[in-house]
Amino acid sequence: MSEFQRFLAKRLAISIGLTLVAVSVIFVVLRLLPGSPFESLVTAGNLSQQQIAEIRAMYGLDQPMWRQYLSYLQSILLFQFGYSILRSQPVWGVLAPRLVNTLILLVPALVTTAVLSSLLGMYVGWNRGSKLEKLSIIATTFLRSTPVFITGILFVIVFAYNLELVPAFGMRSISASPEGYVETFASLDFLHHYVLPFTVSVLYYSGDFLLLARNGVVEKRGSEFLKLHRAKGLSEMQQLARAGRNSMLPILTYFALRLGMIFQGLILLEVVFGWPGIGRELVLAIQQQDYPLVQAAVFIMALAVIVANLVADVLYAYFDPTVSTSGGGAA
């Protein structure tokens, strides 16, 4: 087995361990919460105590905690999420469309800001000390440090209420009833609702990519390989292209990490815009203590982050020869 294969096996083992820890924490925290999913139904008189006992038995909630935990591990690791307690629907049937809505919003936003902000960051890094560099750093840092719901509310007030250019909430008009993904996401009505949350998402992510690209080019600008290219007579833009290409690894790694974190959605953004994504659905499920729904949603989010971290580690170890796969620092 090569050194890289040993490194990959080690990272896989760590990822599996982290996944087990994550699903165990989900199980424990949910059962430590006060109350139960059935209290509101009992209070409202919708269910009798006998009916609740029958439902608890159906979901295995009447079993000892250790039996519940083993049953939970088996089902969650086999991606058999069961049924939502309060919705009486398959958990995946509830989460899948919400996850698609989140990805439709955030993946294009992340790709857009990664490309545009990285290009701008490389340019201002090459022209260090310019007014554009100072302005772009101040603007993107302000947008990144401002809570996303504050930026979202500000955009709603200005563009939805004052200028009345776009709708304030939702993913489509109340009267719209599209069938299938094509009619849902390839309509003018959807795009009209999409503009505002998409723009806020792009601005929110922009600072990280701009600073990564800018710092990478600043580090490479005085390097020996660029001095050689300069001596060969390459133009400024050609030198910038080579400096940018050689500083892409941190950007690609960060992109992989961010892509994994997208599966949890921007919860506050989804709440502000009433976007029916997985983050907003998780908030509602926690409030209702819908155990199967919360467990599945958090498991999907945690697994996506763990896989993204694994991909980022592998990218660094595979493409950067200065990184030691044995864990001993630079080679």
DOSEGU-260109 format. One record per residue (C-alpha): x, y, z. Coordinates in nm, 2 decimals, padded with zeros to 4 digits. Example, Ala and Ser with C-alpha at 12.3 -4.5 7.8 and 13.67 -1.06 7.14 Angstrom:
> X|Y|Z
> 01.23|-00.45|00.78
> 01.37|-00.11|00.71
This chain:
> X|Y|Z
> 00.00|00.00|00.00
> 00.14|00.34|-00.10
> 00.17|00.63|00.13
> -00.12|00.81|-00.03
> -00.34|00.50|00.00
> -00.26|00.48|00.37
> -00.34|00.84|00.40
> -00.67|00.79|00.23
> -00.76|00.48|00.44
> -00.68|00.69|00.76
> -00.90|00.98|00.65
> -01.18|00.73|00.56
> -01.16|00.58|00.91
> -01.17|00.92|01.07
> -01.47|01.02|00.86
> -01.66|00.70|00.96
> -01.58|00.77|01.32
> -01.70|01.13|01.29
> -02.02|01.01|01.13
> -02.09|00.78|01.42
> -02.03|01.05|01.67
> -02.25|01.29|01.48
> -02.55|01.05|01.46
> -02.50|00.96|01.83
> -02.51|01.33|01.93
> -02.83|01.38|01.73
> -03.00|01.09|01.91
> -02.90|01.20|02.26
> -02.98|01.57|02.22
> -03.33|01.50|02.08
> -03.42|01.28|02.37
> -03.29|01.54|02.62
> -03.53|01.80|02.50
> -03.83|01.87|02.73
> -04.17|01.75|02.61
> -04.25|01.51|02.33
> -04.39|01.53|01.97
> -04.73|01.44|02.10
> -04.80|01.70|02.37
> -04.96|01.95|02.13
> -05.18|01.68|01.99
> -05.30|01.57|02.34
> -05.36|01.93|02.44
> -05.56|02.00|02.13
> -05.77|01.69|02.20
> -05.67|01.53|01.86
> -05.53|01.21|02.02
> -05.62|01.01|02.33
> -05.35|00.87|02.56
> -05.42|00.52|02.42
> -05.37|00.64|02.07
> -05.05|00.80|02.16
> -04.93|00.48|02.33
> -05.00|00.29|02.01
> -04.81|00.55|01.80
> -04.51|00.54|02.04
> -04.50|00.16|02.01
> -04.52|00.19|01.63
> -04.21|00.42|01.63
> -04.03|00.22|01.90
> -04.03|00.50|02.15
> -04.17|00.27|02.42
> -03.85|00.06|02.41
> -03.55|00.10|02.64
> -03.31|00.37|02.53
> -03.04|00.13|02.42
> -03.28|-00.06|02.20
> -03.39|00.27|02.05
> -03.03|00.37|01.99
> -02.94|00.04|01.81
> -03.25|00.05|01.60
> -03.18|00.42|01.52
> -02.82|00.34|01.41
> -02.93|00.06|01.19
> -03.20|00.26|01.01
> -03.00|00.59|00.98
> -02.68|00.42|00.84
> -02.89|00.23|00.59
> -03.06|00.55|00.48
> -03.40|00.41|00.60
> -03.53|00.73|00.76
> -03.89|00.60|00.83
> -04.20|00.82|00.86
> -04.24|01.17|01.00
> -04.44|01.15|01.32
> -04.65|01.46|01.27
> -04.68|01.46|00.89
> -04.75|01.09|00.85
> -04.53|01.09|00.54
> -04.20|00.92|00.45
> -03.92|01.14|00.59
> -03.73|01.13|00.25
> -04.05|01.24|00.08
> -04.06|01.55|00.30
> -03.69|01.63|00.29
> -03.60|01.56|-00.08
> -03.79|01.85|-00.23
> -03.67|02.09|00.04
> -03.31|01.97|-00.02
> -03.35|02.03|-00.40
> -03.49|02.38|-00.33
> -03.18|02.46|-00.11
> -02.94|02.33|-00.37
> -03.11|02.52|-00.65
> -03.06|02.84|-00.46
> -02.72|02.79|-00.31
> -02.51|02.59|-00.56
> -02.55|02.84|-00.84
> -02.48|03.12|-00.59
> -02.17|02.95|-00.47
> -02.04|02.88|-00.82
> -02.11|03.24|-00.93
> -01.94|03.40|-00.64
> -01.65|03.16|-00.65
> -01.57|03.25|-01.01
> -01.64|03.62|-01.00
> -01.49|03.69|-00.65
> -01.18|03.48|-00.73
> -01.12|03.66|-01.05
> -01.16|04.00|-00.88
> -00.94|03.88|-00.59
> -00.66|03.78|-00.83
> -00.68|04.11|-01.01
> -00.67|04.33|-00.70
> -00.40|04.11|-00.55
> -00.18|04.17|-00.86
> -00.26|04.54|-00.84
> -00.19|04.56|-00.46
> -00.24|04.90|-00.30
> -00.50|05.02|-00.56
> -00.83|05.19|-00.47
> -01.02|04.89|-00.61
> -00.83|04.65|-00.38
> -00.92|04.86|-00.07
> -01.28|04.91|-00.18
> -01.34|04.54|-00.26
> -01.19|04.42|00.06
> -01.39|04.66|00.27
> -01.72|04.58|00.09
> -01.68|04.20|00.09
> -01.56|04.19|00.45
> -01.85|04.40|00.56
> -02.10|04.17|00.37
> -01.94|03.86|00.51
> -01.93|03.98|00.87
> -02.29|04.11|00.86
> -02.54|03.84|00.96
> -02.71|03.71|00.65
> -03.06|03.78|00.78
> -02.97|04.15|00.83
> -02.86|04.18|00.46
> -03.17|03.98|00.36
> -03.41|04.21|00.55
> -03.24|04.52|00.41
> -03.27|04.39|00.05
> -03.64|04.30|00.12
> -03.71|04.65|00.25
> -03.54|04.83|-00.04
> -03.61|04.61|-00.35
> -03.94|04.44|-00.25
> -04.13|04.70|-00.05
> -03.98|05.04|-00.15
> -03.90|04.98|-00.51
> -04.15|04.69|-00.56
> -03.92|04.52|-00.81
> -03.94|04.17|-00.68
> -04.15|03.96|-00.44
> -04.05|03.96|-00.08
> -04.12|03.59|00.01
> -04.16|03.25|-00.12
> -04.04|03.05|-00.42
> -04.34|03.11|-00.65
> -04.67|03.29|-00.66
> -04.96|03.16|-00.44
> -05.17|03.09|-00.75
> -04.89|02.90|-00.93
> -04.92|02.52|-00.94
> -04.63|02.38|-01.15
> -04.58|02.01|-01.21
> -04.23|01.87|-01.21
> -03.89|02.03|-01.18
> -03.89|02.19|-01.53
> -04.21|02.38|-01.48
> -04.11|02.47|-01.13
> -03.75|02.60|-01.19
> -03.77|02.71|-01.55
> -04.04|02.97|-01.52
> -04.04|03.35|-01.51
> -04.24|03.34|-01.19
> -03.97|03.13|-01.02
> -03.69|03.36|-01.15
> -03.88|03.66|-01.02
> -03.88|03.52|-00.67
> -03.52|03.38|-00.71
> -03.34|03.71|-00.78
> -03.33|03.85|-00.43
> -03.22|03.54|-00.22
> -02.97|03.45|-00.50
> -02.81|03.80|-00.49
> -02.79|03.80|-00.11
> -02.63|03.45|-00.12
> -02.37|03.56|-00.38
> -02.28|03.87|-00.17
> -02.26|03.67|00.15
> -02.01|03.42|00.01
> -01.80|03.67|-00.19
> -01.56|03.79|00.08
> -01.40|03.45|00.15
> -01.32|03.37|-00.21
> -01.19|03.72|-00.29
> -00.95|03.72|00.01
> -00.83|03.37|-00.07
> -00.76|03.46|-00.43
> -00.60|03.79|-00.34
> -00.37|03.65|-00.08
> -00.27|03.36|-00.31
> -00.17|03.60|-00.59
> 00.02|03.83|-00.34
> 00.22|03.54|-00.22
> 00.30|03.42|-00.57
> 00.38|03.76|-00.72
> 00.74|03.77|-00.60
> 00.81|03.40|-00.66
> 01.10|03.28|-00.87
> 00.89|03.12|-01.14
> 00.72|03.45|-01.21
> 01.06|03.63|-01.24
> 01.15|03.37|-01.50
> 00.83|03.43|-01.69
> 00.89|03.81|-01.67
> 01.24|03.76|-01.81
> 01.09|03.56|-02.10
> 00.89|03.87|-02.19
> 00.54|03.76|-02.07
> 00.29|04.04|-02.04
> 00.13|04.15|-01.70
> -00.19|03.96|-01.78
> -00.01|03.64|-01.87
> 00.19|03.66|-01.55
> -00.13|03.72|-01.36
> -00.29|03.42|-01.52
> 00.00|03.20|-01.42
> 00.00|03.34|-01.06
> -00.37|03.28|-01.04
> -00.35|02.92|-01.17
> -00.08|02.84|-00.91
> -00.29|02.98|-00.62
> -00.61|02.79|-00.71
> -00.56|02.50|-00.46
> -00.68|02.68|-00.15
> -00.98|02.82|-00.35
> -01.08|02.47|-00.47
> -01.04|02.32|-00.13
> -01.25|02.60|00.03
> -01.51|02.55|-00.25
> -01.53|02.18|-00.16
> -01.58|02.26|00.21
> -01.85|02.52|00.13
> -02.02|02.28|-00.10
> -02.06|02.03|00.18
> -02.19|02.30|00.41
> -02.45|02.40|00.16
> -02.66|02.09|00.25
> -02.75|02.25|00.57
> -02.87|02.56|00.39
> -02.85|02.92|00.50
> -03.12|02.87|00.77
> -03.17|03.24|00.85
> -03.18|03.33|00.48
> -03.44|03.07|00.41
> -03.65|03.20|00.71
> -03.62|03.56|00.60
> -03.73|03.49|00.24
> -03.97|03.21|00.32
> -03.77|02.98|00.10
> -03.89|02.62|00.14
> -03.54|02.48|00.19
> -03.40|02.21|00.42
> -03.27|02.46|00.68
> -03.62|02.61|00.73
> -03.77|02.26|00.74
> -03.52|02.16|01.01
> -03.62|02.46|01.23
> -03.99|02.36|01.20
> -03.91|01.99|01.27
> -03.71|02.09|01.59
> -03.99|02.30|01.71
> -04.24|02.01|01.67
> -03.98|01.76|01.80
> -04.04|01.54|01.50
> -03.76|01.29|01.58
> -03.73|01.10|01.25
> -03.74|01.42|01.05
> -03.48|01.60|01.26
> -03.25|01.29|01.27
> -03.26|01.25|00.90
> -03.20|01.62|00.82
> -02.91|01.66|01.06
> -02.76|01.33|00.95
> -02.76|01.44|00.58
> -02.61|01.78|00.68
> -02.34|01.62|00.90
> -02.25|01.36|00.64
> -02.22|01.62|00.36
> -01.98|01.83|00.58
> -01.77|01.52|00.67
> -01.75|01.41|00.30
> -01.66|01.76|00.20
> -01.37|01.77|00.45
> -01.25|01.43|00.33
> -01.25|01.56|-00.03
> -01.06|01.87|00.08
> -00.80|01.67|00.26
> -00.75|01.44|-00.04
> -00.73|01.73|-00.28
> -00.45|01.89|-00.08
> -00.26|01.56|-00.04
> -00.30|01.47|-00.41
> -00.22|01.80|-00.58
> 00.02|01.97|-00.34
> 00.35|01.78|-00.31
> 00.46|02.00|-00.02
> 00.19|01.84|00.20
> 00.29|01.53|00.38
> 00.04|01.25|00.37
> 00.20|01.09|00.68
> 00.09|01.38|00.90
> 00.45|01.50|00.96
> 00.42|01.84|00.80
> 00.58|01.95|00.49
> 00.78|01.70|00.30
